[in-house]
Amino acid sequence: MAALGKIRSRGVTLIIIIGLGLFAFIAEEAFRSCNGIKGEANQQIGEVLGKKISVQDYQKLVDDVTNAQKMLAGNDNLTEDQLNQLRDGVWQQYVQYAIIENDAKKVGLTVTDDEVNNILKDGSNPLLQRDIPIPQFYNQQTGRFDYSIVQQFLADYDKAINSNPQMADQIKQSRDLWLYCENQLRHDLLQQKYSMLVQASVLSNKAEAKLAFKDENEEATIQCASFAYSDIKDSQVKISDDDLKAKYDELKPAFKQLFETRDLKYVAYQIKASAADRNALVKEMNGYQKQLATAADPAQVVGKSNSQVPYLGVPVSKDAYPQDIAAKIDSMAVGTTGVFESKADNTLNIIRLISKQELPDSVQYRQIQVTANTPDEARTKADSITKALAGGAKFEDVAKRYGQQGQQTWFTGKMYEGATTMNDDSRKLINALLTGEVNKVQNIAFDEGNVIVEVTDRKAMKEKFTAGVIKKIIDFSKDTRTEAYNKFSEFVTKSTTLDQLQKNARKYGYTVQDQNDIATSAHKIGQVGGSGIKDALKWVWKAKEGEVSPLYEAGDNDYLLVVYLNKIHPQGYRGLDDPQVKEIVKREVLKDKKAEMIMAKLKGVNSIQAAAAKGGKVSTVDKVTFASPAFVQTTGSVEPALSGAVARTAQGKFVSAPVKGNAGVYVFQVVRKAMRAGAKYNEQQEMQNCAMQSMQVMQGFMNDLQQQAGIVDNRYLFF
């Protein structure tokens, strides 16, 4: 990705020239080499359907996608969380596609070249908007994707590379991005066809539709006597080991674990700025405030301050600034604020608002790049071109004379407002586009040559701001960190067992926290992330039960961490000896036995009054339907079983057979039963609703396929 690095090093100008918008894509092609993994087993990052994936193949795809995202978003500095999300997205997309592709092959489902070409030629498929969001391949008149533009671009590719070496990297980048997008379209088409095939197997009928309508719209009002389980003390119930074993066997499928997890106890201490640290920063910021208020070039002061917000020197929308800055800047007059604190991000801030302007957020333009052996030669040539255009020469004809298309391109705020740096050439071009008159030619001189620009349309006018912002975190000093580290290190040294860890934590003023069922895909321990957490997570998966980790530094160099491995849960069924499982089982046994005790007390009860005499709490429950579980206020619980019993009971009837619910036992009498007011049966609509509800089977089907795919995720060893 050398070309990407070169593009970003030259700032925003070239991004504008390329004219590419943001898009998300996952290309499976880079994984095709996974079948022949070279190297040792410890270089395998995972496995899907018996195909082993090497760390080299995975990293190549991640790097390609990361670099493209950085360039297209105008952001060189992805956070650790953003990188983790991207890596997870690449992995999840690959796993999903591999499973679908494998199952599709079994039924002969494929995507042909003709299908792809037909969709590209037609240009109306919604997938094109998502998979190929490249503005230069869209017709400016219709706003739709135009495959003829792509075909012309590909046909002229070699000629364009040879005739315009200055733009060779950018032209190649556009070609590569197109190939990615086309590949993603194939990917999505196969998924779409597979999904439609599964959907076609889910049918609805008229009888089902009528029943569903009745279940949703037949409402009942009941008199209900409730007997809460909580009214019986747990100590009154005797539970044997046989009771627990029988209930565990009944519930065992719910305790199946598809992959290994681990339970942790940990201490995480966040280092914070001291009062002395804060006072020193306040003094520093007061100095910057005076400098920024009078600076001829705000960029120098902002750059010197190492502000978290870069100075672009061009008008941007308020949404381009952090939320706290945007809230201030929207209502302030041109000028400079004092130093103010933002609690949300723990920062001190200064704003110098230079200008407020009503400017377009979208500008359509065309350009001719003028280069020569020297800047002076380029300027002379640019002057000649400008005179020719002023004399009536056609823009497109002149552009073609210099090996360019001169086509119209849309430039939007998104293409530059997220930039982290801005050079003078970029500022010149952006300001020219934002403020240029429609149909007026501008000759802009850059360090390396000139660009002839003509704005052809402007729209989406909005208020834009030019501002210098100094935002600095209220951070701890080196001395503060050293003091905290020494104290925590002493604590860890003395804590080699769980008892010692818990005892010493109280002594040193730390808190022991729990994190259960952590998986290999985790990127954090508790709320602690950052690059340093990776070593701690590797330790978690190599350690044995009962071990205490060494001290780890994590977060943004502001967390100190020690971990205790409490429990390992292997893949398979969790046993009754697992405390969490045992607690669930015990809770269900208690419920069963309390229900039995209540039902025994209710034998012979044949009215609400009789139930009340037995201690039942009587209440009226309205609008009970089969489709919506009843909520019983006296027990504070949603009760599906009660809704089911009401649905099969006629108006006026008392149900003497007690209903065992989630929070208690119930007997009831149906006072009224009628269709919901205004409910009208629409057979076609109801059949569609049934089909939609039945599509939940699709997700269950995919889950089953994933369970059978033999997925192994060892990314934690490398990332």
N, C-alpha and C positions, 0 to 999 in steps of 0.2 A: 504493500500500500504506500509506496514512496510517492506516488502521484498525489494521494490524498494529503500527505504531509506537506508537500510543496504548495498545494492549493491553500491550505489553511495558513501556512507561513506568510503568504502574500495578502492576508487579510480578507475582508469582505468583498472587495472589488470583483475578484474572480468568481465568487459564489453567485454574484448578481449576473455576471456575464453568462455563466452556465445556465442560470435561470431555473434551477431545480428547487422544488418544494420538499417539505418534510414527508417522509413516508416510512412505513414499517414493513419489513419483509423478512421472511425466513426462507432461505434457499436450502433445500435438502441435498442438492447436488454434491456439496462438499463432503457429504457423508458417504458417498458412493464407494469410497476407498476403504470403508471400514471392514470390508470382508477380509482383506489381507493385512492384518495388523502386524507390523514389524516391531521387534523389541520384546521385552520381558512382560510378564503378567502384571507387574507393578506399574506399567505404563498404560494400562487399560483403565479408562475412566468410567466405564460402565458396560452394560450389556442389555440388549433388547431382542427377544425372539431368537436367542442363540448367537446373534451377531455382536461381536465384541467391538467396542469403540475405543480407539486410542486417544490419548490426551492430545497428541499432535493434530489429529483430524478435528477434534472438538475445538481446540484452541484456535485453529486456522479460521473456522467459521465464525467463532466469537470475535476474533480480531477484525475480520472483514466487516461484519455487521457493526461492531463498535466504531470503527474508523468512519464508515459511511454515516452512521448516526451523528458522530461528532461534526463531520463536515456539513451535513445537510441542516443540522440544528444550529450551526454556528457556535458550537460550544465544545471547547477542547477539554474541559475539566468535568467529566462525569464523576459524580459522587460514588462512594463505595456501594451505597444502597442501589443507585441506578445501574451500576455494573452488575451487581448481584441479580437484579430484576432482568437485565438483558440476558445474562447467562442462563437463568431459570427459563426464560422465554424460549431461548434456542433449544434447550434440553426438552422442554415440554412439547414444543412443536415437532421436534424430531421423533420423540416417542409416539405421539399421537399419529403422525403421518406413517411411521413404520408399521404400526398396528393396522391402520386402515388399509395401507397398500398391500400388506400381507393377506388380509381377509378378502380384499377386493379381488386379488388374483385367483383365489379359490373359486370365485363365481364368475370369473372371466370379465371383470369390470376394469376398463382401461380408459385413458384419455388419448385420443388420436390427434395427429398433427392437423388433420382436416377440421376437427372440432375446435381446436385452438385458433386456427386461421379464420374460421367462419365467425367466431366471437370477436376477434380482433378487427375483422373487416366491417362487421355490423356496427361495432362501437357503442352499443346501447346497454350491454350487460352491466348490471350494477357492480359486479366484481372489478370491472376496469377502473372505477372510481377509487377503489381501495388498493388494488394491486399495482396500478400504474399511474400514480399521481405525479407525473412528470410534466410540468406545464408546457415545455417545448414540443411535446407530442400531442397537444390538444389544439383543435381548430379554434382560432381566436373569435370567429364569427358565431359558431354554434356552441362553443364551450364544451364540446364533446371530444373524447379521444378520437384521433384520426390516424388510422393505420398507414395511410398513404404517406404521411409525414415521416413515420418510422422507416418505411420502405425506402423513401428517398434518402433519408439519413444514412441507412446502412449501405445503399448503393453508392453513395458519395464518400463513404468512410475512408477508403484508401487514398482517394484523391485529396480529401480534406487534410489527412494526416501529413501527406507529402508537401502540399502547397502551403500549409500554415503550421510550420514546426513549433512556433511559439505557443500555439493552442493544442499541440498534440496530446499532452497529458489530459487536458480537459475533455477533448473529443473522445479519447479512449475511456475516460471515466464515464461519460454519458453512455457509451456503448456497453460497458460492463454493467452499469445500473439497469439498462434495458434488459440485458440477459437475466439479471436477478429477478426483475419484475415479471418477465415472461415465464420464468420457472415457477415463481410463486403462483401465477395464474393457473398453471397446470396442476399444481399442488391443490389449490382451492377447488378446482373443477372436479378432481377426483373425490375430494371430501364431500362436495355437494352431491355428486351422483350416488355415492355410497349412502349418504344420509337419506336421500330420496328413496333408495331401494329399501332401507329399513322402514321408513315411514309407510311405504306401500304395503308392508306386511301387517300394519296395524289398521284394522277396519272398524267402522262403527255401523250400527243398523238402527232402524226405526224404533224397535222395541227398547233398545238401550237408551236412545234419545228420550223417549217418553218417561222411562224410569228415572233418568238423570234430572229431567225437568221437575218431576214430582219430588225427588229427594231435595232439590234446591229450593223449591217454592212452597211445599206443604208445611205450614207452620202450626205448632202446637203450643198451647198454654197449659202448664201442669201445676198441680199442687204436689210439692215434694217434701218428704221427710228424710233428712240426712243424718247419718250417724258417722261422725268423723273418726278416723283411725287414731288421731291425736288425743282423743278423749280416753283412750286406754293406754296406761303407762307401759313402756317397753318391759319393765321389770315384772309385769304380770304375765308375760308370755314366755313359755319355755321352748327353747330351740335346741335340737340335738344335732350332732354331726351328720346323722342320716338325713335330717331335714335339709341341711345345707347342701349335701351331696346330691340329693334328688333335684333340688331347684337348680343347682349348677348344671347338671346334665340337661335339664330342660332349656336353660338359657345359653348353653355352650356356644352355639353359632354366633352369638353376639360378641363373644370374646376372642374371635379370630383376629389375629394380627398379621397383616400382609408383609410387614418388614420389621426388622429389629429396631427397638427404641431403648432409650436409657433415661433413668431418673437421676437428677442432680440436686445437690445442695451447694450453694455457693455464696460467697461474700463479694460484693462489688462496691468499691468505694470510689465516688467521684470527687476529684480534686477541684476545688473552687477557689476563686480569687479571694485574697484576704482584704481587709480594710485598707491596708497600706498599698496593695496592688491597685485597688480601685482609685485611690487618691492620686496615684502616679499617672494613671491613664487620664483622669479628669484634667490634670495639669497639662498633659501633652495635647489633648483635644482642644483646650482653650487656646493654645498656641496656634494650632491648625485653623481654628475658626477665624482668627485675626488675619492669617495669611490668605485663606480662601476668599474672604470678603473683599479683598483688594487686588487679588492676583489678576494680571493681564491674561495669563493662560492658566485656567483652572486645572488643566491636565497635569501640570508640573506638581502642584500641591497635592492633588488626589493621588498621583503616582507615588510621590514621596511618602505619603501617609500609609501606604499598603492597605488602602480601603478594600472592603469586600465587594464594593460596587464599582465597576470600572467606569472611567470617564470616556464616553463615546464622542461627545462634542457634536452630536446631531440630534434633531428632534425625535423623540420616541413617545409612544403612548404611556400613560401612567401605569398600565399593567406590566410594563417592562421593568419596573422598579419593585423592590420588596414591598410587601403589603403595608408595613408601617410608614415607609417613605411615600408610597402612593397616596395614602390617606392624608399625609401632611401637604404634599405638593399640589394636590387637587384644589385645596382651598387657600394656599398662601399666595401672596403677591410676589412679584419679581424682587429678589433680594436674598439675604442670607439669614438663616436661623442661628440661634444660639445652640449650645450643646444640649441634646436631650437624650433621655434613656428610653430604650424599648425593652420592656420586660419579656416580651414574647421570644426574642432571640438573644437576650442578655447582651445588648450592645449599647454603646454611646454613638450618637449620630450628629452630623452637621449637613445641612442642605444649602447650596447656593443655587437658587432658581435664576437662570439667565434669560429664558424667554418662554412665553406661551404663544402658540400659533395654531390656527385652524389650517390643517394640511391634509392631503389625501393619504389614505392608508394603502391604496392600490393605484399604481401608475403604470400605464402601458407605454412602452417606448421601443425605439429601435436604435441601433448603433453601428458605427463603423470604427474598428480599431485601426489606428495608424501607427505603424512602427517603421523604423529606418535604422541605419548604422549609428546615427547619433541623434540625441534629442532635438538638436537644431534642425536636422534634416526632416525629422518627423513633424515638427511644427510647421515648416515650410510646406510640406505635403498636405498637412491638415488645413492650412489656410487656403490652399488651392481647391481642396474638396469643398470647403465651406462656401467659397465664391461660386463654384459650379452649382451647388445646391441652391444658392441664392438666385442664380441665373436661370433656374427652372429645370435643372437636371433631376431625373427621377432618383430617389433615394436607393431603391432596389438595384437599379442599373449601376450606380456608382459603387455600391457595396460589392456586387458581383465582379466588378473590374478589379477589386482588391481581394478576391478569393473568399468573400463572405456572403451570407444570405441576406442580411439586413432585415430579417423578419421581426415582426412586432412581438414583444414579450412583456408579460405582466410582472411587475416588481411590487412586493408587498412588505408590510412592516415586519412580518414573521421572519423574513430573510435576513434581517440585520439586528433586530432589537434584542436578540439573545446573545449577541457577540460579546466576547470577553476582552477584545482589543479592537482598536480602530486606527488605521494609519491615515495620513493626510490625503492620499489619493482616494481612499474610500469615502472620507468625509466630503471631498469635492464632488464625487459622483452622486452620492446620496442626496446632498443638498441641491444639486442641479436637478435631479429627478423630482424631488419633492416641491421645489419652488419654480421649476421651469414652466413657461407658458406653453400651452398646447399648440402643436404645429410650428414651433419656433426651434431652429437648429442652434445647438450650443457646441462650441469647440472647447473641450476641456483638456488642459495640459497636465499630464502626469510626469513623474520622474523618468519613466521608461518610454514615453511616447504620448500620443494624444488619442482621445476618443471623441468622435462626432456623435452627439446624442440628439434625438428628436423625440419629445414627449408627444404621444398621439391621443392619450386619453387620461383622465383623472377621475377617481370616484372614491366613495367611502370617506368623506371628509370627517375629521375628528380632531379634538384638541390634542396637541402634542407638546412635549416639554423638553427643553434643553437644560440640563442641570448637572452640577458637580456635587457628588455625594461622598462623604467620608463616613463609613460605617466600620467600627472596630469593636470586636468582642471584648467584654470585660473579663480578661483572662488572668490566670495565676502567673506569678513570677517563677523564675528558676528556683529561688530560695524556698518559696512556698511548696513547690513540687518536691524538692529534695526532702523537706521536713515530712511531708505526707508519705513519700516512698519509704523513708527509713522506718517510720512508725508501722506501716503496713508490712514491711519486710520482716520486722521483729515479730509481729503477730503470726505471720505464716510459718516462720521458723519454729515457733512454739506449738504449732497446731498440726500434728501429724496423724491424729485420729479424729473421728467425728465428735467425740465427747470434748476433746481439747478445743476443737474448732468452735463449738457452741459456747463453751465456757469462756474462752479467750475473746470471742466476739463481743460478749456482754461487757467484759473487762475493758476492752479498747474502744467501745462505743460503736461497734459495727453491727449489722443485721444479717443473720443467716436467712437466705431465701431458697425457695424450692422451684425447680422446673422439671416437670414430669413429661415423659414420652417424647423426648427430643429425638429427632430423626437425622439421618445423614444429610438431608437437604437444608438443615437449619443454617442460618447465617448469623445468629445471635444467641447469646446466653442471657435470658431475661430481656432487658432492653439494651444490653451492651453489644455493640457491633464494632465496626472499624477493622482495619487491617490486622491489628494485633489479636483479634478474637480467633483468627484462623488456627493459630498454634494451639490455643486452648481447646478448640473443637477437635483437632487432630488427637490431642491427649485424651479427650473424652472417649474416642473410639478405639484407642489402644489400651486404655487403663483397665484394671480389674476392679470388681466390687470392693468397696472399703478403702480405696486409695485416695490420697489427697494430692492435688496437683502442686506444681511449683507456682510462684507468683507470675502472673501475666499482666502485661500492660496493653490496654485495649482502648476502644473508643477513639476519640480524636486526641490521643495521647493524654487523656484526662481521666481514665479509669484504671484502677488497680483491682485485680481479680484473682481469687483462689477458688478451686472447684473440688467438691467431694463426689465421687461416683457412688451413688446410693444403691442403684438396682439396674440390672440388665434384663430387658424383656426380649427374648429371642423370637424370631419369626415363628408363627404357629398359634396355637391356642394358649391363652393365659390360663394358668391353673388356679384352683381354689385357694392355694397358698398365697396368691398375690393379694396384698392388703386391699387394693382398689376393687378387685373382683369380689373378694370376700364381703366387703362392705355393701356392694350392690346386691349380691345374693342374699345377705342377711336382711337387707331392707325389704326385699321382695317376700321373703319367708315371713317376716313380721307382718307385712300387709295381709298375706294369706291367712295367717293364724288369727289376726284381729278380725278379719272378715268372717271367718268361721264362728268366732265368739259372738259377733253381732248378729249373724244370721240365725244362730241358735236361739238368741233372745227374741227374734222376730217371728218365730214359728206361731202360726195361728192368727197373726195380725191381718185384719181384713179391711182396714180403713185408715185414713190419714189421722183421724182422732186417736185410734188405737196405737198407731205408731208414735204419736206425740206423747201418749201416756207412758210409753217405753223409753222416753228420753229423746226422741227424734226432734230435730229443729226444723220447723215447718216454714217453707217459703214458697212464693210463686215464681216460677221461671217461665218467661215469655219467649216467643219466637224461636222455639226449638225446631230445628230441621235435621234431617239425616245427614246432609252434606256439611253442616257446620256444628261441631261439637258443642254441647250445652255448657255454659259456665254457671256453676252453682256457687252463689255468693257465700252461703253459710260455711262451706268448706274451702272457698277460695281456689277452686280447681276447675279446669276444663275436663269434661267427662264424656268421651266418645261413646262409651258403653251405654250411658244413660240415653243419649240421642238415638242409638240403635233400638233400645227397648221401647222408647216412645214411638218410634216410627212404625213398629209392628203392633201397637196397642190402639184400639178403637176409642173414639170419643166417649167419655162417660165411664170408662172402665178403670178399675183400681187394679194395679199390679201387685199381687201379694208376694210374688217371687222376688226376693231382694236382688238388686243390681249391684254387683261388685265393681266399684270404680277406682280411680287413681288415688283419691284422698278419703274415701269413705264408702259406706254402703247406703243404698237409697231404695225407698219405696215411693210410689207416686200414683196420682190419679190424673187422667187426661181430662181437663176441664173443657177445652175447645180445640178443634182441629179444622183448618180451612186453608185454601190456597192463598198465597200472599196477594194482597190487594194490587191490582194492576198487572199481575203476571199474565202474559200471553204466550202461548206455545208457538214457536217457530221451528218447524221440523228441521229445515236445512241448517239453521243456526245452531240448534242443539246437537245435530250430528257433527258439525264442525267442532263444537266445543268438546264433544266426546273424543274426537280424533286428536285434538290438541292435548287433552289430559292424558290420553293414552301414550302420547309421545314421550312421557316420562320414562317409558320403557327404553327409549333410545339411550338415555344417560346410564340406566342400569345395564344395558347391553354393552356399552363402552367400558363400564367399570369391570364387567366380567371378562372382557377381552384383555384389559390391562392386568387383571389378576393372573391370567393365563400366559402372559407375555414373558415371564421370567425377567422382570426389570431389575437390574442391578445398578445402583447409583453410587459410585465411588468418587464423585467430584470433590468431596470434602478433603481428600488427600492432596488435592492440587490447588484448590481455590478457597 
